[in-house]
Amino acid sequence: MAKRVTAPKGTFDVLPADQPTRRWVVQRAEDIFMRYGYRRIDTPAFEETGLFARGVGEATDIVRKEMYTFEDLSGRSMTLRPEGTASVARAYVEHGMHTLPQPVKLYYHCPMFRYESPQSGRYRQHHQLGVEAIGSPAPELDAEVIGVLSALYNELGLDNSELRLNSMGCTQCRPGYSERLREFLASRSSSLCGECRERTVVNPLRVYDCKVESCSRVLSDAPRLTEALCPDCETHHATVVACLAMQGIEYVPDHTLVRGLDYYTRTTFEFVSPDLGAQSGMGGGGRYDDLVQTIGGPPVPGVGFGTGVERILLALERSDGSEAPVRRLTVYLVALTDAAREKAFALAHQLRARRVDADLDYAGRSGKGQMTQADRSGARFAFIIGEQELADRCVTVRELDSGTERVLPDAEALGLATKVSAGQAPDLS
Ligand code: HAM
C-alpha cells in the first residue's frame, strides 16, 4: 500500500463539525471591528522576505528561526506571512493610503505561518483576526484598539482574561535605555544563555523574550524602561491609561512586555487567559510609530493587535464562554418507495430554491434507515413520502423534536418549512 500522506506537522484540517464555532467567532469579530470603523483588507499569503526582515526585525525569533522562506523560480526570496502588520503597512504605502483621511482603519482574518515547535495552542499555521489603525499618533487610539479586543473577548464570554500593559518608549528615550541595558547584561553575561549573549549585542531588549530561568533572574535586577521614559512617552502612556479607565478596562502593568517583534514603540499590550496553559497569550499588539518608514514609506505612526483564532477556540472550549448558535437543517426528506425518491428529490430542489436547508438520502437506505438519518442530521422536520402521500400529493410532516405529525398538501408543507426557516414558530396543530 502506498504511504499515507498526512497534514504537515503543526497544521490541521478544519472539519465541518468545527466550522460553526469558528465561523461564529469570525463573524462576531468582524461585526465588532466594523462597529469601531475598521474595514477589511486582504494581503497576499507571501511577501518578499525583506519586508519581514526589515519590518519585524532581524533580531526577533520570528525572523531568525520561524519563517517559511523559499526562493521562487526566478530566484527571489519569498516568505509565507508570519504576521499581518508588516503586510498591512506595506499595502498602506503601496496604495498611497496616507493621502486618505487619517487614520486608515483596517482589519484582517487570515492564516499566518511560523515554524514553531507545535503544542496545544501553538501551530505552524494559525489564523489571526487583527486590526491596524495607521496614521494617527493619538494615545486615545491605542486605548480604542485595546477596547476593540476587550469588546470581542467580552462578547464571546471570555471575560476572565487579564490585560497586561507596557510602554516601550520611542526613538528619543529607548536608545539610551537600550545602551544601559546592554551594559547591565554584558556585566552579567556569564549567567545568560548563549542566545541571550548574542541578543545583548544585537538588540538587548530581545532578552526579555527568553524563557530560560537564569536569564529571567538576571532581568529581575535590570534597569526598567518604564523608569527611563521621556516626558512625551510618559504623557502618552498616562492618556492611554485614562482612556482605558473610561472604557471600564482594568489592566496589570508589566514592564517586561516587549512582545517578540522589533517594531513596537510606546504602548504594548497582551491579553492572557487562565484557560490557555503555557501558550497563555490570547491576543496582543501595540503601537509601531516607525514601522511604515522602516519599510520605505512616509513617517506615519500606527497601532493594532492580532488575536489567534485557535487560541480563542481553545479558551471557549475550556471555559464556559458563549456557544455558537448551530445552524440546523430544516427538512430531511424520507422516501418510503422507489417512486417516492423522485418526488423527494424534486421537493428538496423546491425547498432549496426557497432558501430552506434540506437534505435527503443518497445511500439507498430503507425507510427506517432514512428516519434514523433524519434524526442524526439534526433536522427540524422529516418530510415522509410513501405510496399514499404520492397518490394524494401530500407529505407527512414530522416534527423531529416532539414527534408530532401531520399530513399536509405539498404546497402547505413547503410553506411551513419556508416560514420556519425564516424564524417563525412551527404550527402543526
Ligand atoms: P503576535 O503576538 O505574534 O503578534 O501574535 C498575535 C496572536 O496570534 C497571539 O496572541 C496568539 O493568539 C496568536 N499566535 C501567534 N503565534 C501563534 C501560533 N504559533 N499558534 C497559534 N496562535 C498563535 C503579532 O503577530 C502582531 N502582528 C500583532 C499586532 C498587530 N501588533 C500590532 N498590530
Residues whose N, C-alpha, C, O or C-beta is under 5 A from the ligand:
A	BS01	HAM	E83 G84 T85 R114 E116 G121 R122 Y123 H126 Q128 V131 G281 M282 G283 G284 G285 G286 V303 G304 F305 G306 T307 G308 R311
